[in-house]
């Protein structure tokens, strides 16, 4: 089994490009390469250079490629949607112009990927990991969300050849097991694949291997995280919102938390997965001084268990 492993700027606390505490993007690229990664995600639009020539030069300087870009916003609101259409074009243009991630040998769709994440409903963000308490979208709002995802997916694939993948995310409106089941009924694999995230699945009350198995035919790309169980239990009990939980250290280096990566490796080996895996460790950017240590430890741990 050949797996290709990337990282993402969120491991340095980069989620909101307007956050005043973000580390310099040059530091993130330097440390990702120093840790041993050959590819990285684009992160939020506006963090890495947006000019194609500058972006390509910055990545090439560190011998890095781009594996994916991300839409991470409110995808339900009609008023926000025109901005999401423009953003999809911007991201996909840069994904195609930048050094691209190595092609995979498996049957899943090839990079680069457009990772599509709904996030921005404050009630849902506040009740991340609380399936019995979090409000569900109305039928009309759910249909609007699905239509918006299809439109963005069509732009990515039909206009740029970028594979769209939908990422259920803690604190978003596609988070829980019932919502994932609804999603795959509404949007066929021909339109968009799935990017399942081990950490988000666990955070939201699901067993990662069970869900990987259940939706295997729909998965094109994977995110790996680990969860500190004592922090997770505390933030769930206190109903802490998702990013506050990340600031408390709910995400930890792979191998130091509760997720069973030898079991996941065995499962992926049985399924002959040969695609990309991106390691992430969401955190407060004010804690980014340990990012190099942690992303290095996560990569070495995965390699130690057979990846």
N, C-alpha and C positions, 0 to 999 in steps of 0.2 A: 504494500500500500504506500503510494507516494502522496504525502500531504504537503501543501505549501502554506507557510505560516506568515501572516502579516500582523501589524499592529495598527493602532488608530490614535489620533490626537486626544481622544477622551481619556486615555491613560495618563495624560499630563493635565487633566482637568479642563480640557478644551471642549466645551459644549456650547457656550454662548459667546460669540465673537466679540460682544460688547463688554464682557466681564473685565474689569480693570486689573485683575490679578493674573491674567493669562501669562504663561511664559512666552518668550519670543519664539516665533515659528522656526527660526534657525536652530534654536536649542532642541526643539522636538525632532527635527529631521536629523540633526547630528546624533542625538542620543538613540534614536531608533536604529540608525545604521550601526552605531557603536555596540548596541546590544545584540546585533546579529541579524536584524530583519532586512529583507530585500524589497519589501513592499509595505505600503502604508495606505490608509484611507485618506480621503481629502479633508475630512473634518467639516465643520460648519463653513458655509460660504463666506469668504472675506477674511478667513484666518490665514490660510496659505495664500500666496500671491494669486490674484485673479487674472492677470495678464498671462496669456499662454506661453510666451517666450520666457518670461521671468520664472514661471512655475516649472517649466521643463528644465531650465538651467539649474534651479535650486534642487530639484530631485536628482538630476544627473550628477551634480556635485557630490551627492552622498550615495550614488549608485542605488537609488531607490526608484521604484515604479509605483503607479497608482493602481490599487486593486478595486476601489469603489469610491463613490461619492454618496452623500446622504441628503435626503429630504427629511427634515425633522421639525415638524410644525403642525399647526391646527389644519387638518385636511377636511374638516367638516364644514367650516364656515365658507359661505359663498363669497363673502367680502375678501377673504384671504386668498381665494383660489387663483385669481389672476397673477398674484405675486409668485405662487407656486409654479405656475406654468412658465413664467419667465425664469425662475430659478432652475427648473428642470432643463431648459435649453442651455443656460449658463454652465451648469454642472456637466452636462453631457458633452458639450463642446470641449471643455477642458479635459475630461476623461479621454476623449479621442485624440487630443493633441499632445497629451503628456506621455512620458514613457509608460508603457502599459505592462501590467502584471503578466508573468509567465502563463502561457496557456496550460490548461490541465489535460491530463490523459484520460480522465473519467468521462462518463456519459452526461454529467450535468453541464448546464450552460456555461459558456466561457466568460471570464472577466473581460472588460470591467463591468461592475454591477452598479446599478442605482438602487440604493437601499431606501425604501419608502417607509417612513415611520410617522404615524399620527401622534402628536403630542401638543398639548396646549389647553386642554380642558382642565381648569383648576380643581374642580371637584374630583376628577379622576386622578390627577397627580397627587392630590392629598390622600387618596385612598388606594394607592398602589399596594398590591399584595393583599387586598381585602376583597376577595370575590363575593362574599356574602353582603357586603356593605356598599360597594361601588355602584353608582347608578349606571344603567345601561342606556345607550342611545335609543331614542324613539325609532320606530320603523322608518319614518321619513328621513331622519338624519343618517341612519345607517345606509340607506340607499344612496343618499348624497355622497357619503364617504366612499362607498364602493365605486360610484360613477367617477368621482374625482381621481381615485387611484387608477382606474382603467384609462382615463385620459392621460395622466402623467406617464403611465406605462407605455401607452402607444407612442407618445412623443419619444421616449427614450429608445424604444426598440426600432420603431419604423423609420425614424428620422436619423438616428445616430448609431444603431446597432449596439446599444448599451442594454444589457440584460436587467430588467427591473425585478427586484425581489422585495417582498413585503416582510417587514420585521415586526412581529408582535412585541410590544415594549411595555415594561412596568410603568404604570402611570398614564398610559395612553388609552385610547378608546378601542384599540384591538389589543387586549392583554390576556384575557382569561380563556379557559378551555372552550367554553361555549362560543366565544367570539371567534376563536380560531376555526372552529367547526363551521360557523356561519360564513367566514371569509372564504374558505376553500370551496364552499358550495356556490358562492356568488361570483368568484373570479377564477376562470380556468387557468391551468398551467401554461397554456399557449399564450396567455396574456402576461402573466407574471408568476415567478417562482416564489419560494419562501426562503428567508434567511432566519433560521431559528437560532436563538441565543440561549445557551445553557443556563447562564446566570439569571436571565429574565424569566425563563420558564420556572426555575426553582423559586425565585423571589415571589412569583405569583401563584405558588401552590401546586406546581406540576413536577413530575419526575422527568428529567431531560431525556433519558433513554426511551421511556415509554412514548413520549411525543415524537422523538426522532423516528422511531419505528412506525408510529401511526401515520406520519406524514412524509415518509421517506421518498415517495415518488414525486413529491412536490418541492423537495429541497434542492437548491442550487448552490447555496453558500452558507457558511456557519460562522457564528460568533461564539467564542469561549470566554467565560468569566468564572470567577469563584466567589463564594459567599462565606463571610465570617458568620458562623451560626449564632453566636451569642449576640452579636450586634443585630443580626436579622430578627431574632426573636424579640429583642427589645424594641426595635423600630416598628415592628408589626403590632406589638402590644400597645405601644404608645400612639399608633396611627400617624407616624411621621411621614411627611411627603417624600417622594422618591429622591430628589436631589439633596434634601437634608440628610436622608439616610446615607447617601453616598459620601457626604461631607463627614459623617460620623465613622466612615470606614467599613460600611457593609460589604463593599467589594474588596477583595484581597488577592494577592498573587496566586496563580494556579498552583494547586497542590497544598495550599495552607488552609483551605476552607473545607466545605462540606461536600462538594461535588466530586463524584467518583470518576476520575479521569481514566484510570485503568479499565474500568467497565465501559466507558465511552469509547476508548481505543479499541477494545475487543469488538464492540458493536460495529464500529466503522470499518474495521478490518474484515469482519464477516460480510459486510455489504460492499466491500471493495471501493470505498470512497477514495477518490483521488483528486478532490477539489481543494479550494482555498479555505483556510480557517483564519479568522482574525481574532487575536487576543485583545481584550479590552479590560480596563480596570477603572471604571468611572470614579472620580474623586473631586474634591475641591481643589482648584488650581493653586491655592495657597499651600497645598501639601505636595506640590509637584517636585520638590527637591529629592524625594525618594523614588520618583518615577523610573529613572534609569536602573536603579537597583531592582525594582519590582518587575519591570518588563523583561529584564535579563533573567531574573529568577523564573518567571513564568515560561519563557522560551526553553530554558534549560530543563525545567521540570517536564514539559511536554516531550522533549527529546528523550528524557530518562525513562519515560514509560512507553516509548516505542514510536512516537510520532516523528 
